[in-house]
C-alpha cells in the first residue's frame, strides 16, 4: 500500500515538473526587454507561476483523494454475519442466519458472549481443514439473548 502511494506521488510530481518545465525555460532565458520580447517571452513569469501552482494543486488533490478513499474502503473479504453465539469444546461458533453456514469465531479484540444473538463484522476465511472461520473486527449489534 505504501509503495503504491509513493509511486503515485512520484509520478504526479514528475508530471507536474514536466508540464511546468516549459514555463521555467521561458523564465531562465532572461529578463524581458524590448529586444527579446515576444508574444510569450514577457509572460513567461506568469506562465511559470500558474503552471507550478496548478501542478501543486493537482498533487494535493490526488493525495487527498487517495488518503480519503483509503480510510473509507474495507478489504474485499470484509463481511458481516448475524446469528447466535455458542461456546463448544472446539471454541466459539456461530451459525449465520443468512446462509446457514457455521463459522468458528476468532474474537481477540471484541468480547463475544455465548448465548447472545449478534451481528459481527470481520474477515471470513477457511482453515487448513476447510472449515469456515471469521476473524472478528467489530461487534456491529448485540440483539440480546438467543431465543430457543
PAMIKOL-969841 format. One record per atom (N, C-alpha, C): residue number from 1; residue in three letters; x negated, y, z negated. Coordinates in pm, 1 decimal. Each point is the difference from the previous one (the first is absolute). Example, Ala and Ser with C-alpha at 12.3 -4.5 7.8 and 13.67 -1.06 7.14 Angstrom:
2
{atom 1 "ALA" {-1319.0 -569.0 -780.0}}
{atom 1 "ALA" {89.0 119.0 0.0}}
{atom 1 "ALA" {-90.0 120.0 0.0}}
{atom 2 "SER" {35.0 105.0 72.0}}
{atom 2 "SER" {-82.0 119.0 -6.0}}
{atom 2 "SER" {77.0 109.0 -73.0}}
END
This chain:
148
{atom 1 "UNK" {-82.9 -119.0 0.0}}
{atom 1 "UNK" {82.9 119.0 0.0}}
{atom 1 "UNK" {-87.0 124.8 0.0}}
{atom 2 "UNK" {-103.3 2.7 -82.6}}
{atom 2 "UNK" {-85.8 116.6 -8.0}}
{atom 2 "UNK" {-77.3 17.4 130.1}}
{atom 3 "UNK" {-47.5 -109.4 58.7}}
{atom 3 "UNK" {-76.7 11.6 122.8}}
{atom 3 "UNK" {87.8 50.8 114.2}}
{atom 4 "UNK" {126.2 -40.9 5.6}}
{atom 4 "UNK" {90.9 51.6 102.4}}
{atom 4 "UNK" {19.5 149.5 -17.9}}
{atom 5 "UNK" {17.0 40.9 -123.5}}
{atom 5 "UNK" {19.7 141.8 -29.1}}
{atom 5 "UNK" {-122.7 80.3 41.1}}
{atom 6 "UNK" {-116.1 -48.4 -34.8}}
{atom 6 "UNK" {-123.7 69.2 35.5}}
{atom 6 "UNK" {-17.2 6.2 151.3}}
{atom 7 "UNK" {33.9 -106.7 69.7}}
{atom 7 "UNK" {-9.3 -1.8 145.4}}
{atom 7 "UNK" {92.4 104.0 60.4}}
{atom 8 "UNK" {122.1 7.1 -48.0}}
{atom 8 "UNK" {95.4 96.9 52.8}}
{atom 8 "UNK" {-44.6 143.1 -27.5}}
{atom 9 "UNK" {-49.5 25.3 -119.3}}
{atom 9 "UNK" {-46.3 134.3 -33.4}}
{atom 9 "UNK" {-117.9 38.0 88.3}}
{atom 10 "UNK" {-93.6 -91.0 16.5}}
{atom 10 "UNK" {-117.8 26.9 81.8}}
{atom 10 "UNK" {40.1 26.9 144.8}}
{atom 11 "UNK" {88.0 -83.5 54.8}}
{atom 11 "UNK" {44.7 21.6 137.4}}
{atom 11 "UNK" {74.4 132.8 14.2}}
{atom 12 "UNK" {80.1 35.6 -99.3}}
{atom 12 "UNK" {70.5 127.9 2.9}}
{atom 12 "UNK" {-95.7 117.4 -1.4}}
{atom 13 "UNK" {-102.4 -9.1 -83.5}}
{atom 13 "UNK" {-99.0 108.2 -6.4}}
{atom 13 "UNK" {-79.1 10.2 130.1}}
{atom 14 "UNK" {-36.4 -114.9 57.4}}
{atom 14 "UNK" {-71.9 1.7 127.3}}
{atom 14 "UNK" {84.7 60.6 110.6}}
{atom 15 "UNK" {128.1 -31.5 1.0}}
{atom 15 "UNK" {89.6 57.3 99.0}}
{atom 15 "UNK" {8.9 151.2 -16.9}}
{atom 16 "UNK" {12.7 45.5 -122.5}}
{atom 16 "UNK" {5.7 143.8 -26.3}}
{atom 16 "UNK" {-129.2 68.6 42.1}}
{atom 17 "UNK" {-111.9 -63.0 -28.5}}
{atom 17 "UNK" {-129.5 56.6 38.1}}
{atom 17 "UNK" {-13.3 7.6 150.8}}
{atom 18 "UNK" {43.8 -103.9 69.7}}
{atom 18 "UNK" {-8.7 -0.4 145.8}}
{atom 18 "UNK" {88.3 108.3 61.1}}
{atom 19 "UNK" {119.7 15.3 -55.0}}
{atom 19 "UNK" {91.7 100.5 52.7}}
{atom 19 "UNK" {-52.1 140.4 -27.7}}
{atom 20 "UNK" {-55.9 21.2 -116.7}}
{atom 20 "UNK" {-44.6 134.7 -35.4}}
{atom 20 "UNK" {-139.4 33.5 52.2}}
{atom 21 "UNK" {-73.7 -96.3 52.1}}
{atom 21 "UNK" {-136.3 27.5 45.6}}
{atom 21 "UNK" {-2.9 95.4 118.6}}
{atom 22 "UNK" {101.9 -3.1 84.5}}
{atom 22 "UNK" {2.5 93.1 113.4}}
{atom 22 "UNK" {13.6 143.7 -50.4}}
{atom 23 "UNK" {75.2 19.4 -106.4}}
{atom 23 "UNK" {12.3 133.3 -57.6}}
{atom 23 "UNK" {-129.6 46.6 -61.9}}
{atom 24 "UNK" {-71.8 -91.3 -66.4}}
{atom 24 "UNK" {-127.4 36.3 -59.4}}
{atom 24 "UNK" {-103.8 33.0 106.8}}
{atom 25 "UNK" {5.7 -66.5 114.0}}
{atom 25 "UNK" {-94.7 28.1 108.1}}
{atom 25 "UNK" {16.3 142.8 47.7}}
{atom 26 "UNK" {121.4 50.2 3.9}}
{atom 26 "UNK" {23.0 137.0 41.6}}
{atom 26 "UNK" {-54.6 98.0 -102.8}}
{atom 27 "UNK" {11.5 -34.0 -127.1}}
{atom 27 "UNK" {-47.5 89.0 -105.5}}
{atom 27 "UNK" {-151.1 7.0 0.3}}
{atom 28 "UNK" {-66.9 -112.5 23.7}}
{atom 28 "UNK" {-145.4 -7.4 -7.3}}
{atom 28 "UNK" {-66.0 73.4 116.4}}
{atom 29 "UNK" {68.0 17.8 112.7}}
{atom 29 "UNK" {-60.8 60.6 117.2}}
{atom 29 "UNK" {-43.5 143.4 -24.2}}
{atom 30 "UNK" {52.6 62.6 -99.0}}
{atom 30 "UNK" {-46.1 135.3 -29.9}}
{atom 30 "UNK" {115.6 93.5 -26.0}}
{atom 31 "UNK" {-31.8 120.9 -47.8}}
{atom 31 "UNK" {105.1 95.5 -30.3}}
{atom 31 "UNK" {64.4 51.8 128.2}}
{atom 32 "UNK" {121.0 46.3 -14.0}}
{atom 32 "UNK" {71.8 55.1 114.2}}
{atom 32 "UNK" {-58.9 134.2 37.6}}
{atom 33 "UNK" {-24.6 17.3 125.3}}
{atom 33 "UNK" {-43.2 129.5 52.9}}
{atom 33 "UNK" {60.5 14.0 137.5}}
{atom 34 "UNK" {-13.7 114.5 56.4}}
{atom 34 "UNK" {58.4 20.6 131.8}}
{atom 34 "UNK" {-70.8 -83.9 105.4}}
{atom 35 "UNK" {-125.8 -37.9 -23.8}}
{atom 35 "UNK" {-75.7 -76.9 97.6}}
{atom 35 "UNK" {44.6 -146.1 4.7}}
{atom 36 "UNK" {24.2 -62.4 -115.6}}
{atom 36 "UNK" {35.8 -142.4 0.4}}
{atom 36 "UNK" {147.4 -21.9 -32.8}}
{atom 37 "UNK" {79.5 103.1 5.8}}
{atom 37 "UNK" {141.7 -12.5 -29.2}}
{atom 37 "UNK" {72.0 -66.4 116.6}}
{atom 38 "UNK" {79.9 -96.9 -31.7}}
{atom 38 "UNK" {84.1 -64.7 100.5}}
{atom 38 "UNK" {137.9 -16.4 -60.4}}
{atom 39 "UNK" {85.4 -71.9 67.3}}
{atom 39 "UNK" {136.4 -13.8 -50.9}}
{atom 39 "UNK" {4.2 -78.4 -131.3}}
{atom 40 "UNK" {-98.2 -89.3 -24.7}}
{atom 40 "UNK" {-0.2 -76.9 -124.3}}
{atom 40 "UNK" {-117.6 34.5 -89.9}}
{atom 41 "UNK" {-98.7 70.9 48.4}}
{atom 41 "UNK" {-121.1 26.8 -77.8}}
{atom 41 "UNK" {25.2 76.3 -126.9}}
{atom 42 "UNK" {74.6 104.1 3.9}}
{atom 42 "UNK" {24.2 82.1 -118.3}}
{atom 42 "UNK" {103.7 -61.1 -91.2}}
{atom 43 "UNK" {79.4 -89.0 53.3}}
{atom 43 "UNK" {100.1 -66.8 -82.2}}
{atom 43 "UNK" {-54.7 -129.3 -59.4}}
{atom 44 "UNK" {-126.6 -29.0 17.7}}
{atom 44 "UNK" {-60.8 -122.7 -49.6}}
{atom 44 "UNK" {7.5 -12.0 -150.6}}
{atom 45 "UNK" {-17.7 113.0 -68.7}}
{atom 45 "UNK" {7.3 -2.1 -145.9}}
{atom 45 "UNK" {139.3 -41.9 -45.4}}
{atom 46 "UNK" {99.5 59.0 58.0}}
{atom 46 "UNK" {137.6 -31.8 -36.0}}
{atom 46 "UNK" {33.0 -144.0 35.9}}
{atom 47 "UNK" {-43.1 -43.7 117.4}}
{atom 47 "UNK" {25.8 -136.9 43.4}}
{atom 47 "UNK" {-63.5 -100.1 -95.2}}
{atom 48 "UNK" {-123.7 25.0 -38.8}}
{atom 48 "UNK" {-69.5 -91.5 -90.7}}
{atom 48 "UNK" {70.5 -7.7 -134.9}}
{atom 49 "UNK" {42.2 112.1 -52.3}}
{atom 49 "UNK" {67.2 2.8 -130.0}}
{atom 49 "UNK" {132.8 -74.9 7.9}}
{atom 50 "UNK" {75.5 22.3 107.1}}
{atom 50 "UNK" {128.6 -67.3 16.2}}
{atom 50 "UNK" {-19.2 -150.6 13.7}}
{atom 51 "UNK" {-99.4 -42.1 78.8}}
{atom 51 "UNK" {-24.2 -142.3 18.6}}
{atom 51 "UNK" {-45.5 -68.2 -128.7}}
{atom 52 "UNK" {-87.0 64.6 -74.3}}
{atom 52 "UNK" {-45.6 -57.7 -127.1}}
{atom 52 "UNK" {115.0 -8.3 -99.3}}
{atom 53 "UNK" {81.3 103.8 -7.7}}
{atom 53 "UNK" {114.3 -1.8 -91.3}}
{atom 53 "UNK" {100.1 -107.7 39.8}}
{atom 54 "UNK" {25.5 -14.8 129.5}}
{atom 54 "UNK" {93.3 -103.1 45.9}}
{atom 54 "UNK" {-54.8 -139.4 -28.8}}
{atom 55 "UNK" {-128.9 -18.7 23.0}}
{atom 55 "UNK" {-61.6 -129.5 -29.7}}
{atom 55 "UNK" {7.8 -34.1 -147.5}}
{atom 56 "UNK" {-25.8 97.9 -85.3}}
{atom 56 "UNK" {8.0 -23.1 -144.0}}
{atom 56 "UNK" {143.5 -31.4 -41.4}}
{atom 57 "UNK" {96.0 68.1 60.3}}
{atom 57 "UNK" {139.8 -25.7 -32.2}}
{atom 57 "UNK" {40.3 -141.3 39.5}}
{atom 58 "UNK" {-46.7 -46.2 114.8}}
{atom 58 "UNK" {31.2 -135.6 45.1}}
{atom 58 "UNK" {-58.9 -102.5 -96.0}}
{atom 59 "UNK" {-125.0 18.2 -40.7}}
{atom 59 "UNK" {-64.5 -93.7 -92.7}}
{atom 59 "UNK" {75.0 -2.8 -132.8}}
{atom 60 "UNK" {36.5 114.1 -52.4}}
{atom 60 "UNK" {73.1 6.4 -127.0}}
{atom 60 "UNK" {136.6 -67.8 13.5}}
{atom 61 "UNK" {69.5 24.2 110.6}}
{atom 61 "UNK" {131.5 -61.1 20.7}}
{atom 61 "UNK" {-10.4 -151.9 9.2}}
{atom 62 "UNK" {-99.1 -49.4 73.1}}
{atom 62 "UNK" {-18.6 -145.0 13.3}}
{atom 62 "UNK" {-32.6 -62.0 -135.3}}
{atom 63 "UNK" {-89.3 62.4 -75.4}}
{atom 63 "UNK" {-34.7 -52.5 -132.4}}
{atom 63 "UNK" {121.4 -1.7 -92.6}}
{atom 64 "UNK" {79.5 106.3 2.3}}
{atom 64 "UNK" {118.3 5.7 -84.6}}
{atom 64 "UNK" {98.2 -111.0 37.1}}
{atom 65 "UNK" {27.2 -15.5 129.1}}
{atom 65 "UNK" {95.2 -102.1 42.8}}
{atom 65 "UNK" {-49.3 -140.2 -33.9}}
{atom 66 "UNK" {-129.5 -25.3 16.4}}
{atom 66 "UNK" {-54.7 -131.8 -33.3}}
{atom 66 "UNK" {12.2 -25.7 -149.0}}
{atom 67 "UNK" {-32.4 97.4 -81.8}}
{atom 67 "UNK" {7.1 -15.5 -145.7}}
{atom 67 "UNK" {145.5 -15.4 -44.5}}
{atom 68 "UNK" {88.0 81.6 53.3}}
{atom 68 "UNK" {141.1 -4.1 -38.1}}
{atom 68 "UNK" {64.1 -132.6 39.5}}
{atom 69 "UNK" {-29.7 -48.1 118.1}}
{atom 69 "UNK" {57.4 -125.2 48.7}}
{atom 69 "UNK" {-52.5 -119.3 -79.4}}
{atom 70 "UNK" {-128.9 0.5 -34.6}}
{atom 70 "UNK" {-58.2 -115.3 -69.0}}
{atom 70 "UNK" {61.7 -21.2 -138.7}}
{atom 71 "UNK" {46.8 106.3 -63.9}}
{atom 71 "UNK" {61.7 -16.5 -131.1}}
{atom 71 "UNK" {143.7 -49.2 9.3}}
{atom 72 "UNK" {65.7 25.0 112.1}}
{atom 72 "UNK" {137.9 -43.1 14.6}}
{atom 72 "UNK" {10.7 -144.5 44.0}}
{atom 73 "UNK" {-93.1 -43.6 81.9}}
{atom 73 "UNK" {8.9 -134.0 57.3}}
{atom 73 "UNK" {-31.4 -106.7 -102.5}}
{atom 74 "UNK" {72.6 -110.8 9.9}}
{atom 74 "UNK" {-26.6 -115.9 -81.5}}
{atom 74 "UNK" {-59.3 -106.5 90.2}}
{atom 75 "UNK" {-74.7 -92.4 -55.2}}
{atom 75 "UNK" {-53.4 -106.3 83.2}}
{atom 75 "UNK" {111.2 -78.7 68.3}}
{atom 76 "UNK" {-31.6 -61.1 114.0}}
{atom 76 "UNK" {100.6 -72.0 77.6}}
{atom 76 "UNK" {58.6 -117.0 -78.5}}
{atom 77 "UNK" {-76.9 -59.9 -89.9}}
{atom 77 "UNK" {47.4 -115.5 -75.2}}
{atom 77 "UNK" {80.5 39.4 -124.1}}
{atom 78 "UNK" {16.5 129.3 -22.7}}
{atom 78 "UNK" {75.9 47.2 -115.7}}
{atom 78 "UNK" {146.4 -38.3 16.9}}
{atom 79 "UNK" {59.4 -59.5 -102.5}}
{atom 79 "UNK" {138.9 -44.6 6.7}}
{atom 79 "UNK" {62.3 11.0 -138.0}}
{atom 80 "UNK" {131.8 -13.8 -3.2}}
{atom 80 "UNK" {68.0 -2.2 -129.6}}
{atom 80 "UNK" {91.6 -121.2 -4.9}}
{atom 81 "UNK" {15.8 -52.5 -120.0}}
{atom 81 "UNK" {87.7 -114.7 -23.0}}
{atom 81 "UNK" {87.6 30.3 -121.3}}
{atom 82 "UNK" {121.0 -54.6 3.7}}
{atom 82 "UNK" {94.5 15.6 -110.6}}
{atom 82 "UNK" {39.6 -139.9 -44.6}}
{atom 83 "UNK" {-4.1 -22.8 -130.6}}
{atom 83 "UNK" {39.6 -129.2 -52.3}}
{atom 83 "UNK" {-23.6 -10.0 -149.0}}
{atom 84 "UNK" {25.2 -119.6 -53.1}}
{atom 84 "UNK" {-17.0 -24.9 -142.7}}
{atom 84 "UNK" {-137.4 -59.3 -26.1}}
{atom 85 "UNK" {-66.1 53.8 -99.7}}
{atom 85 "UNK" {-133.5 -45.2 -38.0}}
{atom 85 "UNK" {14.1 -114.4 -99.0}}
{atom 86 "UNK" {-77.1 -105.2 20.7}}
{atom 86 "UNK" {0.6 -110.8 -95.5}}
{atom 86 "UNK" {-143.4 -46.4 -25.5}}
{atom 87 "UNK" {-23.8 -36.0 -125.1}}
{atom 87 "UNK" {-131.4 -48.4 -40.4}}
{atom 87 "UNK" {0.3 -151.5 10.8}}
{atom 88 "UNK" {-100.9 -56.9 67.2}}
{atom 88 "UNK" {-13.7 -144.6 14.0}}
{atom 88 "UNK" {-137.8 -41.2 -49.2}}
{atom 89 "UNK" {-25.3 -129.7 2.4}}
{atom 89 "UNK" {-132.6 -48.4 -38.0}}
{atom 89 "UNK" {-107.1 49.6 96.9}}
{atom 90 "UNK" {39.2 22.9 124.9}}
{atom 90 "UNK" {-93.8 45.5 102.2}}
{atom 90 "UNK" {-19.1 152.0 -2.1}}
{atom 91 "UNK" {76.3 70.8 -80.6}}
{atom 91 "UNK" {-10.6 145.7 -6.5}}
{atom 91 "UNK" {135.2 66.0 19.7}}
{atom 92 "UNK" {-2.9 126.0 39.1}}
{atom 92 "UNK" {123.3 74.8 20.9}}
{atom 92 "UNK" {43.3 -19.3 145.2}}
{atom 93 "UNK" {129.0 -32.8 19.5}}
{atom 93 "UNK" {55.1 -24.0 133.2}}
{atom 93 "UNK" {123.5 87.7 17.6}}
{atom 94 "UNK" {36.4 20.6 124.1}}
{atom 94 "UNK" {119.1 78.7 29.3}}
{atom 94 "UNK" {56.9 -43.8 133.8}}
{atom 95 "UNK" {132.0 -24.1 3.4}}
{atom 95 "UNK" {67.1 -37.1 124.6}}
{atom 95 "UNK" {63.1 125.1 59.9}}
{atom 96 "UNK" {-43.0 32.8 121.5}}
{atom 96 "UNK" {51.6 117.9 68.6}}
{atom 96 "UNK" {144.7 -23.9 42.3}}
{atom 97 "UNK" {88.5 90.7 -35.6}}
{atom 97 "UNK" {141.8 -13.9 32.3}}
{atom 97 "UNK" {26.4 11.0 149.7}}
{atom 98 "UNK" {-85.2 71.2 70.4}}
{atom 98 "UNK" {23.5 24.4 142.2}}
{atom 98 "UNK" {-32.1 -121.5 86.4}}
{atom 99 "UNK" {-121.4 -55.6 -15.2}}
{atom 99 "UNK" {-40.2 -112.1 86.1}}
{atom 99 "UNK" {-5.7 -133.6 -74.5}}
{atom 100 "UNK" {33.9 0.4 -127.2}}
{atom 100 "UNK" {4.6 -120.4 -84.3}}
{atom 100 "UNK" {-136.1 -71.4 -8.6}}
{atom 101 "UNK" {-107.3 75.1 20.7}}
{atom 101 "UNK" {-135.3 -53.6 -15.7}}
{atom 101 "UNK" {-44.7 23.9 -144.1}}
{atom 102 "UNK" {-77.0 -95.0 -53.6}}
{atom 102 "UNK" {-52.7 14.2 -135.8}}
{atom 102 "UNK" {-143.9 47.2 7.7}}
{atom 103 "UNK" {-30.3 103.7 -76.8}}
{atom 103 "UNK" {-132.9 61.1 -0.4}}
{atom 103 "UNK" {-65.0 -16.0 -136.0}}
{atom 104 "UNK" {-129.3 -29.9 1.1}}
{atom 104 "UNK" {-79.5 8.5 -121.1}}
{atom 104 "UNK" {-32.1 146.9 -21.3}}
{atom 105 "UNK" {19.7 49.0 -120.4}}
{atom 105 "UNK" {-16.9 142.4 -27.8}}
{atom 105 "UNK" {-134.0 23.9 -68.4}}
{atom 106 "UNK" {-78.4 89.2 59.2}}
{atom 106 "UNK" {-125.6 45.6 -59.7}}
{atom 106 "UNK" {22.0 145.5 -37.7}}
{atom 107 "UNK" {11.4 24.3 -129.9}}
{atom 107 "UNK" {32.0 134.5 -47.9}}
{atom 107 "UNK" {-102.7 42.7 -103.8}}
{atom 108 "UNK" {-114.8 46.5 47.6}}
{atom 108 "UNK" {-106.0 43.7 -90.4}}
{atom 108 "UNK" {27.5 138.2 -58.1}}
{atom 109 "UNK" {58.8 87.9 79.7}}
{atom 109 "UNK" {19.5 138.2 -43.9}}
{atom 109 "UNK" {144.2 32.4 -37.0}}
{atom 110 "UNK" {90.8 -96.0 20.7}}
{atom 110 "UNK" {141.7 22.7 -27.8}}
{atom 110 "UNK" {48.7 -106.6 -96.4}}
{atom 111 "UNK" {78.5 41.0 -99.7}}
{atom 111 "UNK" {55.7 -97.0 -93.1}}
{atom 111 "UNK" {132.5 -51.3 53.9}}
{atom 112 "UNK" {4.5 -129.8 25.5}}
{atom 112 "UNK" {120.4 -64.5 52.5}}
{atom 112 "UNK" {50.0 -95.1 -107.3}}
{atom 113 "UNK" {128.4 15.5 -39.3}}
{atom 113 "UNK" {57.5 -81.8 -106.9}}
{atom 113 "UNK" {78.9 -116.4 58.4}}
{atom 114 "UNK" {-18.9 -115.5 -59.1}}
{atom 114 "UNK" {74.9 -118.7 40.0}}
{atom 114 "UNK" {147.3 19.9 -34.3}}
{atom 115 "UNK" {88.7 -45.3 89.0}}
{atom 115 "UNK" {143.1 13.0 -23.3}}
{atom 115 "UNK" {58.9 130.5 47.6}}
{atom 116 "UNK" {-80.3 86.4 61.1}}
{atom 116 "UNK" {48.4 128.0 49.6}}
{atom 116 "UNK" {15.9 -4.8 151.8}}
{atom 117 "UNK" {105.2 65.6 49.6}}
{atom 117 "UNK" {18.9 16.7 144.0}}
{atom 117 "UNK" {-66.9 131.8 37.0}}
{atom 118 "UNK" {-99.7 -8.6 89.1}}
{atom 118 "UNK" {-81.1 117.3 33.1}}
{atom 118 "UNK" {-22.4 10.2 151.1}}
{atom 119 "UNK" {-42.4 119.2 40.9}}
{atom 119 "UNK" {-50.9 21.0 135.3}}
{atom 119 "UNK" {-146.7 35.0 -13.3}}
{atom 120 "UNK" {-83.6 -79.7 66.6}}
{atom 120 "UNK" {-144.1 19.0 -5.9}}
{atom 120 "UNK" {-52.3 36.9 137.6}}
{atom 121 "UNK" {-101.8 84.0 3.2}}
{atom 121 "UNK" {-63.6 38.7 124.5}}
{atom 121 "UNK" {-147.5 -37.8 -8.1}}
{atom 122 "UNK" {-50.2 -57.2 109.4}}
{atom 122 "UNK" {-139.9 -40.6 1.4}}
{atom 122 "UNK" {-35.6 -70.7 129.0}}
{atom 123 "UNK" {-110.4 -72.8 -2.2}}
{atom 123 "UNK" {-50.5 -69.9 118.0}}
{atom 123 "UNK" {31.9 -148.5 -7.5}}
{atom 124 "UNK" {67.0 -50.0 103.5}}
{atom 124 "UNK" {30.3 -143.2 8.8}}
{atom 124 "UNK" {-116.7 -70.4 67.7}}
{atom 125 "UNK" {-27.9 -123.0 -45.5}}
{atom 125 "UNK" {-103.6 -80.2 64.3}}
{atom 125 "UNK" {21.5 -146.2 -34.7}}
{atom 126 "UNK" {-65.7 -87.4 75.6}}
{atom 126 "UNK" {4.7 -143.7 -27.7}}
{atom 126 "UNK" {-133.8 -42.3 -59.5}}
{atom 127 "UNK" {6.4 -88.5 -100.1}}
{atom 127 "UNK" {-124.1 -50.8 -58.8}}
{atom 127 "UNK" {-53.2 -117.1 83.5}}
{atom 128 "UNK" {-106.8 -62.8 -48.6}}
{atom 128 "UNK" {-63.5 -111.2 73.9}}
{atom 128 "UNK" {96.0 -115.6 25.1}}
{atom 129 "UNK" {92.9 -19.5 -92.7}}
{atom 129 "UNK" {95.8 -110.0 12.7}}
{atom 129 "UNK" {120.8 36.9 86.1}}
{atom 130 "UNK" {4.5 123.2 50.4}}
{atom 130 "UNK" {111.2 44.7 83.4}}
{atom 130 "UNK" {118.0 52.9 -78.2}}
{atom 131 "UNK" {-15.3 17.3 -131.1}}
{atom 131 "UNK" {109.5 51.8 -82.8}}
{atom 131 "UNK" {1.5 153.1 6.7}}
{atom 132 "UNK" {120.8 55.2 0.6}}
{atom 132 "UNK" {16.3 144.8 5.7}}
{atom 132 "UNK" {-29.6 63.4 -134.5}}
{atom 133 "UNK" {-69.5 111.6 4.6}}
{atom 133 "UNK" {-31.3 77.6 -119.6}}
{atom 133 "UNK" {20.4 147.2 29.5}}
{atom 134 "UNK" {10.4 76.1 -106.5}}
{atom 134 "UNK" {11.2 144.1 14.4}}
{atom 134 "UNK" {-87.1 67.3 -104.7}}
{atom 135 "UNK" {-90.5 86.8 48.8}}
{atom 135 "UNK" {-82.6 82.2 -87.8}}
{atom 135 "UNK" {78.6 128.5 -23.4}}
{atom 136 "UNK" {59.5 12.3 -118.4}}
{atom 136 "UNK" {92.3 109.7 -29.5}}
{atom 136 "UNK" {-77.4 129.2 -23.5}}
{atom 137 "UNK" {44.5 105.4 71.2}}
{atom 137 "UNK" {-58.4 133.1 -17.0}}
{atom 137 "UNK" {87.2 86.5 -91.0}}
{atom 138 "UNK" {133.4 -9.3 19.1}}
{atom 138 "UNK" {90.5 83.0 -80.0}}
{atom 138 "UNK" {128.4 -75.0 -33.1}}
{atom 139 "UNK" {55.0 33.6 -113.7}}
{atom 139 "UNK" {133.5 -45.1 -38.8}}
{atom 139 "UNK" {94.4 108.4 49.3}}
{atom 140 "UNK" {74.0 -29.0 106.5}}
{atom 140 "UNK" {87.1 99.8 61.8}}
{atom 140 "UNK" {122.7 24.5 -86.7}}
{atom 141 "UNK" {65.6 -110.1 -45.1}}
{atom 141 "UNK" {122.9 14.9 -78.7}}
{atom 141 "UNK" {18.8 -121.6 -88.8}}
{atom 142 "UNK" {43.3 23.3 -123.0}}
{atom 142 "UNK" {35.7 -106.7 -91.5}}
{atom 142 "UNK" {150.9 2.3 -13.8}}
{atom 143 "UNK" {67.2 -102.5 50.6}}
{atom 143 "UNK" {145.8 -4.9 0.2}}
{atom 143 "UNK" {57.7 -62.2 -127.4}}
{atom 144 "UNK" {-84.9 -40.9 -91.7}}
{atom 144 "UNK" {47.7 -57.7 -125.4}}
{atom 144 "UNK" {-7.7 -152.4 1.7}}
{atom 145 "UNK" {64.5 -64.8 -96.6}}
{atom 145 "UNK" {-6.9 -145.6 -12.0}}
{atom 145 "UNK" {64.1 -69.6 120.4}}
{atom 146 "UNK" {-55.0 -115.2 33.1}}
{atom 146 "UNK" {55.1 -82.4 106.9}}
{atom 146 "UNK" {131.9 -59.1 -47.1}}
{atom 147 "UNK" {93.8 -13.8 92.2}}
{atom 147 "UNK" {125.9 -64.8 -33.3}}
{atom 147 "UNK" {-8.6 -147.2 37.1}}
{atom 148 "UNK" {54.6 -87.8 -84.0}}
{atom 148 "UNK" {-11.8 -143.9 28.0}}
{atom 148 "UNK" {82.1 -42.5 119.6}}
END
